[in-house]
Amino acid sequence: MEWWIKKCLKALVFLTLSFGLLSWLVMHLWNWLMPDLFESPRINWMQALGLLLLSRLLVGSWSSFWKLTPKEQGQKKAYWRKKWEAKLEKMPPEKREKWKQHWEMHCSQKEKPPESETISNP
């Protein structure tokens, strides 16, 4: 099985369990507080999931989970830059130069080199 299929399956299982646990928590909090405070009916697990999704849509956007502050973005960029610089230092000079040429061409959208000059795995 391809590695990305395994990764997607793991993410799907994680998301399903996360939403399930979070809706279970919302259901128990609702059933503990709301009937006593406001004489509202008790809700089941699916109604709690719907309430969770509705509140997320009304109160905030989905993208706010992944947004980083400018400081966090800088820290993340510095982390990856340091990691790649360390990796490049370990490469032999010929392979490093080939790798740099490959990515300069890839990122700048210039003409592609002949197939014999491309690298298969950096």
Residue, then its C-alpha position, 0 to 999 in steps of 0.5 A: m500500500e502506498w505511504w500516502i494512502k496509509k497517511c490519509l487513512k490514519a488522518l481519517v481515523f484520527l479525525t473521526l475519533s476526534f469528532g466522536l470524542l468531541s461530540w460525546l463531550v458536548m452531549h454530556l455537557w449539554n445533558w448535564l447543564m441545559p435541562d436543569l438550567f433552561e428545561s431544554p430536552r436532552i440530546n443524543w450523540m448525533q445531535a451533539l455533533g450537529l450542534l458542534l458543527l453548527s456552532r463552528l460554522l456560526v462562530g468561527s471559520w475552519s481555517s482558524f485552526w491552522k492559522l499561525t501568527p507572524k511570529e510562529q510563521g517565522q519560527k516555522k520557516a527558520y526551523w525548516r531552513k535550518k533543517w534543510e541547510a543541515k541536510l544540504e551540508k551532509m550531501p556530497p558537493e556534486k549532488r548538492e549542486k545538482w539538487k540546487q539546480h533542480w530546485e532553482m529550475h523547478c521553482s523559477q518555472k524555467e526550461k527543464p533540463p534534459e532527462s539525463e540531468t534530472i535527479s530522481n530523489p533529493 
